Amino acid sequence: MTVRPFLVSSPGKVILFGEHAVVYGKSAVAASIGLRAYLLFQPTQDHQVRIRFPDILLDQSFAQDDIPLLPVYEQHPSESEHHFSHLLAGFSDNARVAILAFLCLYSHIGFEYEQAHPNAPPKYGFTIHIKSFIPVGAGLGSSAAFSVCIATALLRHFDHSSLDNSSPGLPASTLSTINNWAFRMEQVTHGQPSGVDNTIAVYGGAKLYRKGQEVENLEGFSSMRFLLTNTRVPKNTKKMVANVAQFRNKYPAVVDPLLEAINGIAHSFKELVSGNPSQLNASLAELVTMNQSLLSVLGVSHQTLDTLCQVTSCQQLPSKLTGAGGGGCALTWVPPSTTPDTIAQVKRDLKTLGYITYDTDIGGPGVQACDISTDVQHATSIFLHSDSLCEPDTELLERLKWTSI
């Protein structure tokens, strides 16, 4: 089989409703965002495996024979870390974790391939180039998008049957396979992830989830326009979760109803998206505003987030924090009737405050691939320069003929 370069793309994610309540067994709504990670897979004639991820200053090659092929153990994948210790010396924390996650996945998928094809010749080498428009460390699922891109590329490299081409309508089991492997990578990266980030990165759209239960697809949901703003104040998820727990221990009769109200907002949104779109448009602003108010009472907002909400409300655009709060990012809903001048004014006002704002869609497609040789050639130069992605780069990538896997 002739092997050609190909592209893979996967989205980041936001929590739309339900932050903090989800920690206490309530429901939350997560959705994909238009900011995506991109991967270029280039086969080579040698037997070297190279991974390039400039955003975390990672550019490393390994001889295929140096990567042990191991079965998947029942225990946590980090238990196999010692098998790769000779390959992990000298890297920064971010690069080390990314390499370990990659090596674990290569090892396990390669082992399964070897068991299924004991007489096959050695696989060819390759270079994987990764570029991402998803801010790292902002709670937007950047590591999950990375994991999904890597899992998709490695499954294809090791001849997973349904990934030999990018034909639409592949069986659901293919996405499930990608999701399972991506979750293994997330375990290496985060220890005990919920699995929501990688699920959104694979399937896209919007999902309702609750701890210990299956993720539920929100039927009837269609992509919606939001502004996503990074306040550039570092978030501290662990601290915010601890603060809410302390607040709840002190005032359970006050905090528990707040958490139940946030749960009610998530379920109200679920009901609205399955009904009349005009009713959703009429009610969404209220849900966004109520959710932000409840989170503020819980003590997880921040001066920068409060200022952002005030700025956008002056233009009748409702906003709320997304994620743990205490800084980080916020979402601003853009109703269909909003004028371009209004959006431009809000963006200018937020830029003046030093924030970074992305005009994006919520609930778009999940993992995608592009095989068309001319498109891949056009995109290759983006991956070969060392800079991070800029807006013209993403505009070019978005114009390619992507196919949902």
C-alpha positions in Angstrom: 0.0 0.0 0.0 1.4 3.4 -1.0 1.5 5.6 2.1 0.9 9.3 1.6 1.0 12.2 4.0 -2.3 13.1 5.7 -3.8 15.6 8.1 -5.8 15.1 11.3 -7.7 17.8 13.2 -9.5 17.8 16.6 -11.3 20.5 18.6 -10.9 21.9 22.1 -13.8 22.1 24.5 -15.6 24.4 26.9 -17.9 23.8 29.8 -21.1 25.6 28.7 -23.1 25.0 31.9 -22.6 23.2 35.2 -19.1 24.2 36.5 -18.4 23.1 40.1 -21.9 21.5 40.5 -20.5 18.5 38.4 -18.0 17.8 41.2 -21.0 17.0 43.5 -22.8 14.6 41.2 -24.8 17.2 39.2 -25.0 17.5 35.4 -22.9 19.7 33.2 -22.9 20.6 29.5 -19.6 20.4 27.6 -19.2 21.4 23.9 -16.5 21.5 21.2 -15.1 24.8 20.2 -13.8 26.1 16.8 -10.2 26.3 18.1 -8.5 23.1 17.0 -5.3 21.1 17.1 -3.8 20.0 13.8 -1.5 17.1 13.0 0.5 16.5 9.8 1.7 12.9 9.3 4.6 12.4 6.9 5.9 8.9 6.2 9.7 8.5 5.9 12.0 5.9 4.4 14.0 5.3 7.6 12.8 3.6 10.8 12.9 6.8 12.9 9.8 8.1 14.7 9.9 11.9 15.1 7.5 14.2 16.9 7.5 17.9 16.5 5.3 20.2 18.7 6.8 23.7 18.7 4.2 25.1 21.1 5.9 23.1 23.9 9.4 23.2 22.4 9.3 19.6 21.5 11.3 18.1 18.6 12.5 14.6 19.2 13.3 11.5 17.2 13.4 7.8 18.4 14.6 4.7 16.7 11.6 2.4 16.3 13.6 -0.5 17.8 14.2 1.6 21.0 10.5 1.8 21.7 9.3 -1.4 23.5 6.0 -2.8 22.3 3.9 -3.7 25.3 0.4 -5.1 25.9 -2.2 -2.9 27.6 -2.2 -3.6 31.3 -5.3 -3.4 33.4 -3.7 -1.0 35.8 -3.2 2.8 35.2 -1.0 3.4 32.1 1.4 5.4 34.1 2.5 2.1 35.7 4.4 1.4 32.4 6.4 4.6 32.6 9.6 2.7 33.8 9.7 1.0 30.4 10.4 4.3 28.7 12.7 6.0 31.3 15.7 5.7 29.0 13.9 7.8 26.4 12.7 10.5 28.8 15.8 12.1 30.2 16.4 15.9 29.8 12.9 17.1 28.8 10.9 19.9 30.4 7.8 18.9 32.3 5.3 19.6 29.5 7.5 18.0 26.8 8.2 15.0 29.0 4.5 14.3 29.7 3.6 14.6 26.0 6.4 12.3 25.0 5.5 9.7 27.6 1.9 9.7 26.5 2.9 9.4 22.9 5.3 6.5 23.6 2.8 4.6 25.7 0.2 4.8 22.9 2.8 3.9 20.2 3.9 1.0 22.3 0.4 -0.4 22.9 -1.0 0.1 19.4 2.2 -1.3 17.9 2.0 -4.4 20.1 -1.6 -5.1 18.9 -0.5 -4.6 15.3 2.4 -7.0 15.8 0.2 -9.6 17.4 -2.3 -9.4 14.5 0.4 -9.4 11.8 3.3 -11.5 13.1 4.8 -12.0 9.7 4.5 -8.4 8.5 7.7 -6.4 7.6 8.7 -3.6 9.9 6.6 -0.5 9.7 8.1 2.6 8.0 9.2 5.6 10.0 7.3 8.9 10.1 7.4 12.4 11.3 4.4 13.9 13.2 4.1 17.7 13.2 1.6 19.2 15.6 0.3 22.8 15.7 -2.5 24.0 17.9 -4.7 27.0 18.1 -6.0 25.9 21.5 -4.3 27.9 24.4 -2.3 25.5 26.6 -3.3 25.5 30.3 -6.5 27.4 29.8 -8.9 24.6 30.6 -9.9 24.3 26.9 -9.0 20.6 26.4 -5.7 21.2 24.6 -4.2 17.9 25.8 -7.3 15.9 24.8 -7.2 17.4 21.3 -3.5 16.4 21.1 -4.3 12.9 22.3 -7.1 12.4 19.8 -4.9 13.6 16.9 -2.1 11.2 18.0 -4.4 8.3 18.5 -6.0 8.7 15.1 -2.7 9.0 13.3 -1.1 6.0 15.1 -4.2 3.8 14.5 -3.9 4.7 10.8 -0.2 4.1 10.8 -0.7 0.6 12.2 -3.4 -0.2 9.6 -6.5 0.1 11.7 -8.9 -1.2 9.0 -11.5 1.5 9.1 -8.9 4.3 9.0 -7.3 3.3 5.7 -9.1 6.2 4.1 -11.2 9.2 5.2 -14.5 8.1 3.8 -17.4 9.6 5.6 -19.8 7.4 7.6 -17.3 5.1 9.3 -18.7 2.8 12.0 -19.2 4.2 15.5 -16.8 1.6 16.7 -14.0 3.5 14.9 -14.7 6.6 16.9 -15.0 4.5 20.1 -11.6 3.0 19.4 -10.0 6.4 18.9 -11.7 7.7 22.1 -10.5 4.7 24.2 -6.9 5.2 23.1 -7.1 9.0 23.6 -8.4 8.4 27.1 -5.3 6.2 27.8 -3.1 9.2 26.8 -5.2 11.5 29.0 -4.6 9.2 31.9 -0.9 9.5 31.4 -1.2 13.3 31.2 -3.7 14.0 34.0 -3.8 10.9 36.2 -7.6 10.5 36.7 -9.4 12.4 33.9 -13.1 12.4 33.6 -13.0 11.4 30.0 -15.2 14.3 28.9 -12.4 16.3 27.2 -11.4 13.4 24.9 -15.0 12.5 24.2 -15.7 16.0 23.0 -12.5 16.1 21.0 -13.6 12.8 19.2 -17.3 13.3 18.7 -17.7 17.1 18.7 -21.1 18.6 19.4 -22.5 19.2 22.9 -22.8 16.5 25.6 -24.5 16.3 29.0 -22.4 14.5 31.5 -22.6 13.5 35.2 -19.9 11.8 37.3 -20.1 8.0 37.0 -22.6 8.0 34.2 -22.4 7.7 30.4 -22.0 10.9 28.5 -25.3 11.8 26.8 -25.4 13.4 23.4 -27.7 16.5 23.2 -30.1 15.7 20.4 -31.2 18.7 18.4 -28.1 20.8 19.2 -26.6 22.7 16.4 -23.5 24.9 16.3 -23.8 28.3 18.0 -21.7 31.4 17.8 -19.8 32.5 20.9 -16.9 34.8 21.8 -14.3 32.9 23.9 -12.2 35.3 25.9 -9.0 34.5 27.8 -8.5 36.9 30.7 -4.9 35.9 30.9 -5.2 35.4 34.6 -3.9 32.0 35.4 -6.5 29.6 36.6 -6.0 27.3 39.6 -8.6 24.5 39.4 -7.5 22.7 42.5 -7.8 25.9 44.6 -11.2 26.9 43.2 -12.6 23.4 43.9 -11.2 23.5 47.4 -12.7 26.9 48.0 -16.2 25.7 47.0 -15.8 22.6 49.2 -14.9 24.8 52.2 -17.8 27.1 51.5 -20.2 24.2 51.3 -19.0 22.7 54.5 -19.6 26.0 56.2 -23.0 26.8 54.7 -24.5 23.5 53.3 -28.0 24.8 53.5 -27.0 27.7 51.2 -24.6 26.1 48.8 -26.5 22.8 48.1 -29.5 24.8 46.6 -27.0 26.8 44.5 -25.5 23.6 43.1 -29.0 22.2 42.4 -29.9 25.4 40.6 -26.8 25.1 38.4 -27.9 21.5 37.7 -31.3 22.8 36.7 -29.7 25.2 34.2 -27.9 22.4 32.5 -31.1 20.4 32.2 -33.1 23.4 31.1 -30.6 23.9 28.3 -30.9 20.2 27.3 -34.7 20.6 27.0 -34.4 23.8 25.1 -32.1 22.4 22.4 -34.5 19.6 21.7 -37.4 22.0 21.2 -38.1 25.2 19.2 -35.0 27.1 18.2 -36.7 30.4 18.7 -37.4 29.5 22.3 -33.8 28.6 22.8 -32.7 32.0 21.4 -35.2 33.7 23.8 -34.0 31.8 26.9 -30.3 31.3 26.4 -29.3 34.8 27.5 -31.2 34.2 30.8 -29.5 30.8 31.4 -26.0 32.3 30.7 -26.7 35.2 33.1 -28.2 33.1 35.8 -25.3 30.6 35.7 -22.7 33.3 36.0 -24.6 34.8 38.9 -24.7 31.5 40.8 -21.0 30.9 40.2 -20.3 34.3 41.5 -22.2 33.6 44.7 -20.1 30.4 45.0 -17.0 32.6 45.0 -15.4 31.4 41.9 -15.6 34.5 39.7 -12.8 37.1 39.5 -12.5 40.8 39.0 -11.4 40.3 35.4 -14.4 38.0 34.8 -16.8 40.5 36.4 -15.4 43.3 34.3 -15.8 41.2 31.2 -19.4 40.5 32.0 -20.1 44.2 32.5 -18.4 45.1 29.2 -20.4 42.6 27.1 -23.7 43.3 28.9 -23.4 46.9 27.8 -23.9 45.6 24.3 -26.7 43.2 25.4 -24.4 40.2 25.1 -24.5 37.8 28.1 -21.3 36.2 29.4 -20.2 33.6 31.9 -17.0 32.1 33.1 -16.1 28.6 31.7 -14.1 26.1 33.7 -13.0 26.5 37.3 -13.1 30.3 37.4 -10.8 32.5 39.4 -9.5 33.9 36.1 -9.1 31.8 33.0 -11.7 32.1 30.2 -15.2 33.3 29.7 -17.9 32.7 27.1 -20.1 35.4 25.5 -23.2 34.3 23.6 -23.7 36.1 20.3 -27.4 36.0 19.3 -28.1 35.6 15.6 -29.5 39.2 15.5 -26.2 40.7 16.7 -24.7 43.3 14.3 -21.1 43.1 13.1 -20.6 46.6 14.6 -21.6 45.4 18.0 -19.3 42.5 17.9 -16.4 44.6 16.7 -17.0 47.1 19.5 -17.0 44.3 22.1 -13.8 42.9 20.7 -12.1 46.3 20.9 -13.3 46.9 24.5 -12.0 43.5 25.6 -8.7 44.0 23.8 -8.2 47.3 25.6 -8.5 45.4 28.8 -5.6 43.1 27.7 -7.8 40.1 27.1 -7.5 37.7 24.1 -10.8 37.1 22.3 -11.6 34.4 19.8 -14.7 34.6 17.6 -15.7 30.9 17.4 -18.5 28.3 17.2 -19.6 26.0 20.0 -20.6 22.5 19.1 -18.9 22.0 15.8 -17.4 18.7 14.4 -15.1 16.4 16.2 -12.0 14.6 14.9 -11.5 15.1 11.1 -9.0 14.0 8.5 -7.8 15.3 5.1 -6.2 13.1 2.5 -6.5 15.2 -0.6 -2.9 15.5 -1.8 -3.1 19.1 -3.1 -4.6 20.2 0.2 -2.0 18.4 2.2 0.7 20.1 0.1 -0.8 23.5 0.6 -0.8 23.0 4.4 2.7 21.5 4.8 4.5 24.8 4.9 2.4 25.8 7.9 3.8 22.8 9.9 7.4 23.2 8.8 7.9 26.8 10.1 8.7 27.0 13.8 6.2 29.6 14.8 2.9 29.0 16.6 -0.3 29.1 14.5 -1.5 32.5 13.5 -4.9 33.5 12.1 -4.0 33.3 8.4 -2.7 29.7 9.1 -6.0 28.6 10.6 -8.0 30.3 7.9 -6.0 28.2 5.3 -6.5 25.0 7.3 -10.2 25.6 7.7 -10.6 25.9 4.0 -9.2 22.4 3.3 -11.6 19.6 2.4 -11.9 17.9 5.9 -13.9 14.7 6.3 -15.4 13.7 9.7 -14.1 10.4 10.8 
